[in-house]
Structures are given as C-alpha cells and as structure tokens.
Amino acid sequence: MSFCVAVIGAGTIGRSFAWLFARSGYPVQVFDPRPDLAEVVTELQAEVSADAAAHDMLASELGTISLAESVETAVAGASFVQESGPEDPQAKPKLFAQIAAAAPKDAIFATSSSTIPASLIARHLPPEVAARVIVGHPFNPPHLMPLVEVVPAPATSSDTVERALEFYRSCGREPVALNREVRGFVGNRLQNALMKEAISLVENGVISAPDLDSVMKNSLGLRWSAVGQFEAMHLGGGDKGIRGFMDHIGTSFVEIGELPLDLSEAGMADVYAQVEQAYGQTPSRAGAQTRDRAQQAVLEARRQRDRHTPPPQ
C-alpha cells in the first residue's frame, strides 16, 4: 500500500498542510464538517497544480487532494494523520479515539495543536495506540514555514518520533524533536516572552507599536532569519564565543527589569488602537501575501547561502 496522508480539519492550518503534503507527492484525504469542503478541496488541488506548473514539475510528481465523507473514510488507508481541528482539550481525545478505531494499526497520529500536549490527547487510549500519538506543531502557514515541532508524550515510542521526523523532512520541512513535553512547546514560549515584552513597551509609552515593529524587522528579526539565538550569541562574543558574550553583556542583561504589563481589555486598548491605525482595522489579504513573499525571499536567500557555505571544520 502506498503512503497516504489524512488531514482532519480544513481550517487555515489544515488547508496549508494538505497543500504541502500533496505538493510533496502524497495522496491526501481531507475531512472537515464544513459545508463548503468540496469547494475548498477543488481550490486546493488547483493551487497545487498551478504552483507545480510554475516550477516545471511533472503531474506525476504531485499528490492528489480528495474529499472524504467522514473521519473514518479519511483515515482508513492513511499512514500518517495530521489533525488540525479546533483547539479543544475536551474534543481532541474523543476525536483521536475515533481516528484510531478506523486507521491502520501502524498509522501515526499527529496533532497540530499549539498548546494541548499529546499526553492529554492519548491518556485514555490503549498503550499501543498512545505510542503512536504525537504533536506535530507547525508555524503558520506550514506549507511555507519550515519548522514543525515534534513533541512526544511519555507514552510515545521513539519509533513514532523518528517516523514523524522522516515524514516531515520528506515534505521539505525542518522538524525539531523536543526531549519532553512543556506547555506551549518551544516556539510559542519564545513568542510569548517577546510578545509580552513588546506589549509592555508600548503600554508604558516607551515606543509606538509600528516603531517597535520597525525595530524587530530591522534588527532582531533580520538577524534571527540568518542565525538562531545561541549561534548569534556565539558569533557576537569575540574569540571566546558565547562565554565572551556572557562575560561582556550577560550581567547587564540580567539587570534589565520588567515593565508593568496589563493584558486586560482596558490595558490593551491603546495597543489595539495603534496597531489598527498602522495596519488597518482588518488584516488584509494583500498584507498576508506581502508577508509570504518576503518570507519566501528570505528562505530562498538561505538556500543559496547553504549551497555555497562549506561545512564547519
């Protein structure tokens, strides 16, 4: 039997994953109770075909996206299930029990959840099923952003982790396996720390919201698109690397105190007003397309860099 993929949930993340998996050559079955699923699937298949044609790919290199009438139909022949339903800790365990009952005995069950751990989803499943449940958390949109956080529960088998990593790599992603569960995983914990600091700076009148975005885009964001946090520290520490960085800057950074932070509706009122004045009351499709083109350009620049960079000695 060929390797088939099921996508459960056709919201923003599910649609993007379906696009990615089909573009990577896999047949994909999609289920969602939404009434316009047929139109969504037709549109996705057309987008995959158009993108492939633009990159001179043969039709035989593409997978297909098909509509499934039920969860059971979608997963019946699936080797890998990517669940991208609502972020509901009560509903997901029931959904995964339904998936497990209808899927092949060796299928991997991944959730796109941003906060719900695999252990909560799998806690009432038989051990042999719980061993195949894992978090496969992307960054939006997953067909463009390379990262997938692969987060096992204590019951998840090492074989499941390795197979999930291999599958995501086959789709051109750069998955990272966490050693253990932690609330929010890694990407969202980093994002959470930066988000709260950014809000506090605007709330306390240190800087405006659009100017803070300019700081991010023209310093940290630009740097982090080329190197990670620890690599940047190591490169910035002179001959002693990260040790030199911490010797020179670490102590003074520790002394930076926290500003007051108010995440209530009243506390966020001025932040909301500044963001909406700068970027419009409603996020525009054109703005998202501009973001995606810029991210694609950064990714292409990184690919060019990696092709011409010799391995470290």
C-alpha atoms as a printed R data frame, in Angstrom:
    type eleno elety resid chain resno       x      y       z
1   ATOM     1    CA   MET     A     1   0.000  0.000   0.000
2   ATOM     2    CA   SER     A     2   1.338  3.439  -0.902
3   ATOM     3    CA   PHE     A     3   1.958  6.071   1.745
4   ATOM     4    CA   CYS     A     4  -1.247  8.080   2.120
5   ATOM     5    CA   VAL     A     5  -1.996 11.046   4.355
6   ATOM     6    CA   ALA     A     6  -5.216 12.134   6.046
7   ATOM     7    CA   VAL     A     7  -5.852 15.721   7.091
8   ATOM     8    CA   ILE     A     8  -8.646 16.150   9.634
9   ATOM     9    CA   GLY     A     9  -9.739 19.768   9.773
10  ATOM    10    CA   ALA     A    10  -9.714 22.155   6.816
11  ATOM    11    CA   GLY     A    11  -9.203 25.472   8.526
12  ATOM    12    CA   THR     A    12  -6.163 27.653   7.859
13  ATOM    13    CA   ILE     A    13  -3.621 25.124   9.169
14  ATOM    14    CA   GLY     A    14  -5.320 22.037   7.756
15  ATOM    15    CA   ARG     A    15  -5.620 23.528   4.269
16  ATOM    16    CA   SER     A    16  -1.978 24.571   4.314
17  ATOM    17    CA   PHE     A    17  -0.856 21.105   5.431
18  ATOM    18    CA   ALA     A    18  -2.995 19.443   2.726
19  ATOM    19    CA   TRP     A    19  -1.366 21.711   0.124
20  ATOM    20    CA   LEU     A    20   2.112 20.844   1.448
21  ATOM    21    CA   PHE     A    21   1.533 17.087   1.530
22  ATOM    22    CA   ALA     A    22   0.067 16.968  -1.995
23  ATOM    23    CA   ARG     A    23   2.837 19.231  -3.305
24  ATOM    24    CA   SER     A    24   5.275 16.710  -1.796
25  ATOM    25    CA   GLY     A    25   3.770 13.883  -3.818
26  ATOM    26    CA   TYR     A    26   1.413 12.240  -1.314
27  ATOM    27    CA   PRO     A    27  -2.247 11.382  -1.911
28  ATOM    28    CA   VAL     A    28  -4.250 13.297   0.695
29  ATOM    29    CA   GLN     A    29  -7.735 12.669   2.055
30  ATOM    30    CA   VAL     A    30  -9.324 15.698   3.734
31  ATOM    31    CA   PHE     A    31 -12.291 15.714   6.099
32  ATOM    32    CA   ASP     A    32 -13.999 18.632   7.782
33  ATOM    33    CA   PRO     A    33 -17.711 19.059   8.634
34  ATOM    34    CA   ARG     A    34 -17.720 22.494   6.972
35  ATOM    35    CA   PRO     A    35 -20.423 22.683   4.243
36  ATOM    36    CA   ASP     A    36 -18.070 24.133   1.612
37  ATOM    37    CA   LEU     A    37 -15.456 21.356   1.854
38  ATOM    38    CA   ALA     A    38 -15.900 20.351  -1.797
39  ATOM    39    CA   GLU     A    39 -15.061 23.880  -2.935
40  ATOM    40    CA   VAL     A    40 -12.086 24.046  -0.564
41  ATOM    41    CA   VAL     A    41 -10.659 20.762  -1.871
42  ATOM    42    CA   THR     A    42 -11.145 21.785  -5.513
43  ATOM    43    CA   GLU     A    43  -9.423 25.101  -4.883
44  ATOM    44    CA   LEU     A    44  -6.517 23.449  -3.072
45  ATOM    45    CA   GLN     A    45  -5.924 20.943  -5.871
46  ATOM    46    CA   ALA     A    46  -5.965 23.764  -8.433
47  ATOM    47    CA   GLU     A    47  -3.437 25.763  -6.377
48  ATOM    48    CA   VAL     A    48  -1.112 22.767  -6.062
49  ATOM    49    CA   SER     A    49  -1.273 22.110  -9.811
50  ATOM    50    CA   ALA     A    50  -0.679 25.763 -10.661
51  ATOM    51    CA   ASP     A    51   2.306 26.007  -8.324
52  ATOM    52    CA   ALA     A    52   3.795 22.801  -9.727
53  ATOM    53    CA   ALA     A    53   3.395 24.063 -13.289
54  ATOM    54    CA   ALA     A    54   5.124 27.314 -12.334
55  ATOM    55    CA   HIS     A    55   8.084 25.255 -11.100
56  ATOM    56    CA   ASP     A    56   8.120 22.902 -14.121
57  ATOM    57    CA   MET     A    57   7.077 19.872 -12.093
58  ATOM    58    CA   LEU     A    58   5.537 16.884 -13.819
59  ATOM    59    CA   ALA     A    59   1.976 15.954 -12.937
60  ATOM    60    CA   SER     A    60   3.259 12.517 -11.925
61  ATOM    61    CA   GLU     A    61   5.354 14.134  -9.174
62  ATOM    62    CA   LEU     A    62   2.291 15.548  -7.433
63  ATOM    63    CA   GLY     A    63  -0.092 14.014  -4.994
64  ATOM    64    CA   THR     A    64  -3.836 14.472  -5.081
65  ATOM    65    CA   ILE     A    65  -6.251 16.075  -2.640
66  ATOM    66    CA   SER     A    66  -9.552 14.260  -2.243
67  ATOM    67    CA   LEU     A    67 -12.645 14.928  -0.181
68  ATOM    68    CA   ALA     A    68 -13.555 12.336   2.431
69  ATOM    69    CA   GLU     A    69 -17.142 11.950   3.621
70  ATOM    70    CA   SER     A    70 -16.193 11.141   7.224
71  ATOM    71    CA   VAL     A    71 -13.307 10.863   9.643
72  ATOM    72    CA   GLU     A    72 -13.363  7.096   9.199
73  ATOM    73    CA   THR     A    73 -13.183  7.308   5.405
74  ATOM    74    CA   ALA     A    74 -10.334  9.814   5.541
75  ATOM    75    CA   VAL     A    75  -8.104  7.741   7.808
76  ATOM    76    CA   ALA     A    76  -8.999  4.217   6.626
77  ATOM    77    CA   GLY     A    77  -5.909  3.887   4.431
78  ATOM    78    CA   ALA     A    78  -3.688  6.557   5.986
79  ATOM    79    CA   SER     A    79  -0.100  6.016   7.041
80  ATOM    80    CA   PHE     A    80   0.006  9.481   8.630
81  ATOM    81    CA   VAL     A    81  -2.868 11.513  10.080
82  ATOM    82    CA   GLN     A    82  -2.470 15.261  10.644
83  ATOM    83    CA   GLU     A    83  -5.286 16.520  12.864
84  ATOM    84    CA   SER     A    84  -5.876 20.279  12.693
85  ATOM    85    CA   GLY     A    85  -9.251 20.692  14.351
86  ATOM    86    CA   PRO     A    86 -10.348 23.269  16.945
87  ATOM    87    CA   GLU     A    87  -8.121 23.807  19.979
88  ATOM    88    CA   ASP     A    88 -10.490 21.991  22.319
89  ATOM    89    CA   PRO     A    89  -8.972 19.778  25.061
90  ATOM    90    CA   GLN     A    90 -12.316 18.050  25.587
91  ATOM    91    CA   ALA     A    91 -12.939 17.235  21.918
92  ATOM    92    CA   LYS     A    92  -9.474 16.152  20.800
93  ATOM    93    CA   PRO     A    93  -9.222 12.960  22.912
94  ATOM    94    CA   LYS     A    94 -12.617 11.831  21.568
95  ATOM    95    CA   LEU     A    95 -11.578 12.648  18.004
96  ATOM    96    CA   PHE     A    96  -8.326 10.708  18.336
97  ATOM    97    CA   ALA     A    97 -10.173  7.677  19.695
98  ATOM    98    CA   GLN     A    98 -12.419  7.868  16.630
99  ATOM    99    CA   ILE     A    99  -9.380  8.184  14.341
100 ATOM   100    CA   ALA     A   100  -7.534  5.296  15.994
101 ATOM   101    CA   ALA     A   101 -10.521  2.982  15.688
102 ATOM   102    CA   ALA     A   102 -10.646  3.403  11.902
103 ATOM   103    CA   ALA     A   103  -6.989  3.858  10.919
104 ATOM   104    CA   PRO     A   104  -4.387  1.189  10.089
105 ATOM   105    CA   LYS     A   105  -2.605 -0.360  13.067
106 ATOM   106    CA   ASP     A   106   0.726  1.302  12.261
107 ATOM   107    CA   ALA     A   107  -0.519  4.796  11.367
108 ATOM   108    CA   ILE     A   108   0.962  7.819  13.122
109 ATOM   109    CA   PHE     A   109  -1.478 10.297  14.670
110 ATOM   110    CA   ALA     A   110  -0.197 13.883  14.825
111 ATOM   111    CA   THR     A   111  -1.983 16.945  16.154
112 ATOM   112    CA   SER     A   112  -1.266 20.497  15.022
113 ATOM   113    CA   SER     A   113  -2.241 21.795  18.477
114 ATOM   114    CA   SER     A   114  -0.387 24.849  19.755
115 ATOM   115    CA   THR     A   115  -0.978 24.122  23.439
116 ATOM   116    CA   ILE     A   116  -2.585 20.715  24.020
117 ATOM   117    CA   PRO     A   117   0.009 18.013  24.806
118 ATOM   118    CA   ALA     A   118  -0.049 14.559  23.274
119 ATOM   119    CA   SER     A   119  -0.305 13.031  26.755
120 ATOM   120    CA   LEU     A   120  -3.709 14.652  27.330
121 ATOM   121    CA   ILE     A   121  -4.978 13.515  23.936
122 ATOM   122    CA   ALA     A   122  -3.759  9.933  24.380
123 ATOM   123    CA   ARG     A   123  -4.390  9.380  28.098
124 ATOM   124    CA   HIS     A   124  -7.436  7.114  27.611
125 ATOM   125    CA   LEU     A   125  -6.157  5.286  24.529
126 ATOM   126    CA   PRO     A   126  -4.705  1.761  24.676
127 ATOM   127    CA   PRO     A   127  -0.891  1.770  25.153
128 ATOM   128    CA   GLU     A   128  -0.214  0.508  21.624
129 ATOM   129    CA   VAL     A   129  -2.254  3.413  20.226
130 ATOM   130    CA   ALA     A   130  -0.902  6.046  22.632
131 ATOM   131    CA   ALA     A   131   2.597  5.084  21.458
132 ATOM   132    CA   ARG     A   132   1.680  6.468  18.007
133 ATOM   133    CA   VAL     A   133   0.256  9.829  19.141
134 ATOM   134    CA   ILE     A   134   2.454 12.884  18.801
135 ATOM   135    CA   VAL     A   135   2.299 16.657  18.420
136 ATOM   136    CA   GLY     A   136   3.334 17.966  15.008
137 ATOM   137    CA   HIS     A   137   3.088 21.703  15.677
138 ATOM   138    CA   PRO     A   138   3.771 23.972  12.689
139 ATOM   139    CA   PHE     A   139   4.185 27.700  12.342
140 ATOM   140    CA   ASN     A   140   1.617 29.380  10.121
141 ATOM   141    CA   PRO     A   141   1.470 28.784   7.195
142 ATOM   142    CA   PRO     A   142   3.017 25.282   7.361
143 ATOM   143    CA   HIS     A   143   3.385 24.989   3.580
144 ATOM   144    CA   LEU     A   144   5.806 27.918   3.781
145 ATOM   145    CA   MET     A   145   7.344 27.948   7.271
146 ATOM   146    CA   PRO     A   146   9.935 25.159   7.599
147 ATOM   147    CA   LEU     A   147   9.605 24.397  11.323
148 ATOM   148    CA   VAL     A   148   7.500 21.570  12.726
149 ATOM   149    CA   GLU     A   149   7.869 20.920  16.462
150 ATOM   150    CA   VAL     A   150   7.598 17.167  17.057
151 ATOM   151    CA   VAL     A   151   6.612 16.733  20.702
152 ATOM   152    CA   PRO     A   152   6.227 13.237  22.172
153 ATOM   153    CA   ALA     A   153   4.267 12.280  25.254
154 ATOM   154    CA   PRO     A   154   5.899  9.948  27.791
155 ATOM   155    CA   ALA     A   155   3.937  7.111  26.145
156 ATOM   156    CA   THR     A   156   5.054  7.984  22.594
157 ATOM   157    CA   SER     A   157   7.506  5.485  21.135
158 ATOM   158    CA   SER     A   158  10.904  6.518  19.787
159 ATOM   159    CA   ASP     A   159   9.919  4.840  16.508
160 ATOM   160    CA   THR     A   160   6.968  7.227  16.198
161 ATOM   161    CA   VAL     A   161   9.242 10.212  16.754
162 ATOM   162    CA   GLU     A   162  11.701  9.054  14.100
163 ATOM   163    CA   ARG     A   163   8.985  8.228  11.591
164 ATOM   164    CA   ALA     A   164   7.324 11.618  12.118
165 ATOM   165    CA   LEU     A   165  10.637 13.420  11.638
166 ATOM   166    CA   GLU     A   166  11.300 11.429   8.464
167 ATOM   167    CA   PHE     A   167   7.854 12.206   7.064
168 ATOM   168    CA   TYR     A   168   8.068 15.953   7.692
169 ATOM   169    CA   ARG     A   169  11.574 16.036   6.187
170 ATOM   170    CA   SER     A   170  10.221 14.309   3.080
171 ATOM   171    CA   CYS     A   171   7.885 17.305   2.747
172 ATOM   172    CA   GLY     A   172  10.799 19.743   2.826
173 ATOM   173    CA   ARG     A   173  10.232 20.804   6.436
174 ATOM   174    CA   GLU     A   174  12.880 21.190   9.126
175 ATOM   175    CA   PRO     A   175  11.326 19.364  12.091
176 ATOM   176    CA   VAL     A   176  12.786 19.525  15.587
177 ATOM   177    CA   ALA     A   177  12.030 16.884  18.225
178 ATOM   178    CA   LEU     A   178  11.584 18.122  21.798
179 ATOM   179    CA   ASN     A   179  13.044 15.951  24.533
180 ATOM   180    CA   ARG     A   180   9.890 16.232  26.644
181 ATOM   181    CA   GLU     A   181   6.529 17.942  26.863
182 ATOM   182    CA   VAL     A   182   6.297 21.513  28.080
183 ATOM   183    CA   ARG     A   183   3.282 23.827  27.935
184 ATOM   184    CA   GLY     A   184   3.403 25.945  24.779
185 ATOM   185    CA   PHE     A   185   6.272 23.858  23.367
186 ATOM   186    CA   VAL     A   186   9.349 25.924  22.381
187 ATOM   187    CA   GLY     A   187   8.377 28.285  19.566
188 ATOM   188    CA   ASN     A   188   5.306 29.597  21.365
189 ATOM   189    CA   ARG     A   189   7.178 30.025  24.645
190 ATOM   190    CA   LEU     A   190   9.754 32.191  22.878
191 ATOM   191    CA   GLN     A   191   6.992 34.072  21.072
192 ATOM   192    CA   ASN     A   192   5.112 34.539  24.343
193 ATOM   193    CA   ALA     A   193   8.107 36.095  26.107
194 ATOM   194    CA   LEU     A   194   8.733 38.512  23.230
195 ATOM   195    CA   MET     A   195   5.031 39.344  22.807
196 ATOM   196    CA   LYS     A   196   4.625 40.322  26.467
197 ATOM   197    CA   GLU     A   197   7.762 42.476  26.405
198 ATOM   198    CA   ALA     A   198   6.618 44.209  23.191
199 ATOM   199    CA   ILE     A   199   3.183 44.973  24.664
200 ATOM   200    CA   SER     A   200   4.678 46.307  27.876
201 ATOM   201    CA   LEU     A   201   7.000 48.654  25.958
202 ATOM   202    CA   VAL     A   202   4.049 50.136  24.052
203 ATOM   203    CA   GLU     A   203   1.733 50.273  27.088
204 ATOM   204    CA   ASN     A   204   4.374 52.152  29.074
205 ATOM   205    CA   GLY     A   205   4.914 54.729  26.335
206 ATOM   206    CA   VAL     A   206   8.471 53.700  25.510
207 ATOM   207    CA   ILE     A   207   7.743 53.274  21.796
208 ATOM   208    CA   SER     A   208   4.817 53.135  19.387
209 ATOM   209    CA   ALA     A   209   3.542 49.834  18.015
210 ATOM   210    CA   PRO     A   210   4.669 50.462  14.392
211 ATOM   211    CA   ASP     A   211   8.081 51.698  15.559
212 ATOM   212    CA   LEU     A   212   8.515 48.564  17.661
213 ATOM   213    CA   ASP     A   213   7.787 46.539  14.529
214 ATOM   214    CA   SER     A   214  10.474 48.543  12.730
215 ATOM   215    CA   VAL     A   215  12.936 47.659  15.499
216 ATOM   216    CA   MET     A   216  12.085 43.978  15.087
217 ATOM   217    CA   LYS     A   217  12.235 43.921  11.283
218 ATOM   218    CA   ASN     A   218  15.495 45.844  11.065
219 ATOM   219    CA   SER     A   219  17.482 44.224  13.870
220 ATOM   220    CA   LEU     A   220  16.481 41.051  15.702
221 ATOM   221    CA   GLY     A   221  14.098 39.725  13.075
222 ATOM   222    CA   LEU     A   222  16.666 40.225  10.334
223 ATOM   223    CA   ARG     A   223  19.415 38.581  12.389
224 ATOM   224    CA   TRP     A   224  17.262 35.673  13.524
225 ATOM   225    CA   SER     A   225  16.331 34.875   9.921
226 ATOM   226    CA   ALA     A   226  20.014 34.039   9.375
227 ATOM   227    CA   VAL     A   227  21.140 32.589  12.719
228 ATOM   228    CA   GLY     A   228  19.490 31.326  15.888
229 ATOM   229    CA   GLN     A   229  19.658 32.806  19.377
230 ATOM   230    CA   PHE     A   230  22.634 30.818  20.641
231 ATOM   231    CA   GLU     A   231  24.539 30.989  17.364
232 ATOM   232    CA   ALA     A   232  24.127 34.784  17.378
233 ATOM   233    CA   MET     A   233  25.475 34.957  20.921
234 ATOM   234    CA   HIS     A   234  28.414 32.738  19.998
235 ATOM   235    CA   LEU     A   235  29.270 34.836  16.930
236 ATOM   236    CA   GLY     A   236  28.953 38.069  18.938
237 ATOM   237    CA   GLY     A   237  31.314 37.086  21.735
238 ATOM   238    CA   GLY     A   238  34.661 37.555  20.015
239 ATOM   239    CA   ASP     A   239  37.340 34.881  20.341
240 ATOM   240    CA   LYS     A   240  35.629 33.409  23.424
241 ATOM   241    CA   GLY     A   241  32.303 32.966  21.660
242 ATOM   242    CA   ILE     A   242  29.261 32.605  23.892
243 ATOM   243    CA   ARG     A   243  31.446 32.719  27.009
244 ATOM   244    CA   GLY     A   244  32.779 36.097  25.929
245 ATOM   245    CA   PHE     A   245  29.279 37.308  25.121
246 ATOM   246    CA   MET     A   246  28.041 36.449  28.601
247 ATOM   247    CA   ASP     A   247  31.144 37.932  30.249
248 ATOM   248    CA   HIS     A   248  30.594 41.252  28.498
249 ATOM   249    CA   ILE     A   249  26.814 41.533  28.242
250 ATOM   250    CA   GLY     A   250  25.167 38.806  30.295
251 ATOM   251    CA   THR     A   251  25.339 40.542  33.668
252 ATOM   252    CA   SER     A   252  23.936 43.823  32.363
253 ATOM   253    CA   PHE     A   253  21.106 41.990  30.608
254 ATOM   254    CA   VAL     A   254  20.124 40.282  33.862
255 ATOM   255    CA   GLU     A   255  19.787 43.707  35.487
256 ATOM   256    CA   ILE     A   256  17.146 44.848  32.959
257 ATOM   257    CA   GLY     A   257  13.943 44.957  34.987
258 ATOM   258    CA   GLU     A   258  10.425 44.158  33.813
259 ATOM   259    CA   LEU     A   259   7.928 46.897  32.948
260 ATOM   260    CA   PRO     A   260   4.307 46.758  34.141
261 ATOM   261    CA   LEU     A   261   2.097 44.653  31.866
262 ATOM   262    CA   ASP     A   262  -1.699 44.724  31.575
263 ATOM   263    CA   LEU     A   263  -3.278 42.215  29.179
264 ATOM   264    CA   SER     A   264  -6.855 43.138  30.075
265 ATOM   265    CA   GLU     A   265  -9.170 44.736  27.506
266 ATOM   266    CA   ALA     A   266  -8.635 48.132  29.110
267 ATOM   267    CA   GLY     A   267  -4.878 47.720  29.334
268 ATOM   268    CA   MET     A   268  -4.633 46.668  25.682
269 ATOM   269    CA   ALA     A   269  -6.900 49.448  24.374
270 ATOM   270    CA   ASP     A   270  -4.092 51.781  23.285
271 ATOM   271    CA   VAL     A   271  -2.074 48.918  21.786
272 ATOM   272    CA   TYR     A   272  -5.111 47.821  19.770
273 ATOM   273    CA   ALA     A   273  -5.691 51.371  18.558
274 ATOM   274    CA   GLN     A   274  -2.086 51.857  17.467
275 ATOM   275    CA   VAL     A   275  -1.933 48.542  15.592
276 ATOM   276    CA   GLU     A   276  -5.258 49.117  13.820
277 ATOM   277    CA   GLN     A   277  -4.275 52.664  12.872
278 ATOM   278    CA   ALA     A   278  -0.974 51.443  11.442
279 ATOM   279    CA   TYR     A   279  -2.215 48.343   9.623
280 ATOM   280    CA   GLY     A   280  -5.973 48.753   9.167
281 ATOM   281    CA   GLN     A   281  -8.982 47.664  11.169
282 ATOM   282    CA   THR     A   282  -8.999 44.240   9.498
283 ATOM   283    CA   PRO     A   283  -5.860 42.391   8.326
284 ATOM   284    CA   SER     A   284  -5.741 42.486   4.538
285 ATOM   285    CA   ARG     A   285  -5.152 39.569   2.189
286 ATOM   286    CA   ALA     A   286  -2.633 41.766   0.390
287 ATOM   287    CA   GLY     A   287  -0.710 42.213   3.637
288 ATOM   288    CA   ALA     A   288  -0.559 38.454   4.172
289 ATOM   289    CA   GLN     A   289   0.603 37.934   0.589
290 ATOM   290    CA   THR     A   290   3.334 40.554   1.040
291 ATOM   291    CA   ARG     A   291   4.444 38.796   4.240
292 ATOM   292    CA   ASP     A   292   4.554 35.432   2.486
293 ATOM   293    CA   ARG     A   293   6.556 36.788  -0.468
294 ATOM   294    CA   ALA     A   294   9.091 38.326   1.903
295 ATOM   295    CA   GLN     A   295   9.385 35.071   3.845
296 ATOM   296    CA   GLN     A   296   9.818 33.121   0.603
297 ATOM   297    CA   ALA     A   297  12.598 35.502  -0.430
298 ATOM   298    CA   VAL     A   298  14.351 35.009   2.919
299 ATOM   299    CA   LEU     A   299  14.063 31.233   2.579
300 ATOM   300    CA   GLU     A   300  15.483 31.339  -0.938
301 ATOM   301    CA   ALA     A   301  18.383 33.521   0.253
302 ATOM   302    CA   ARG     A   302  19.079 30.975   2.994
303 ATOM   303    CA   ARG     A   303  19.031 28.130   0.484
304 ATOM   304    CA   GLN     A   304  21.522 29.987  -1.700
305 ATOM   305    CA   ARG     A   305  23.729 30.617   1.339
306 ATOM   306    CA   ASP     A   306  23.642 26.973   2.393
307 ATOM   307    CA   ARG     A   307  24.574 25.794  -1.110
308 ATOM   308    CA   HIS     A   308  27.732 27.865  -1.032
309 ATOM   309    CA   THR     A   309  28.745 27.566   2.617
310 ATOM   310    CA   PRO     A   310  31.419 24.959   3.397
311 ATOM   311    CA   PRO     A   311  30.740 22.708   6.393
312 ATOM   312    CA   PRO     A   312  32.312 23.777   9.738
313 ATOM   313    CA   GLN     A   313  35.795 22.450  10.386
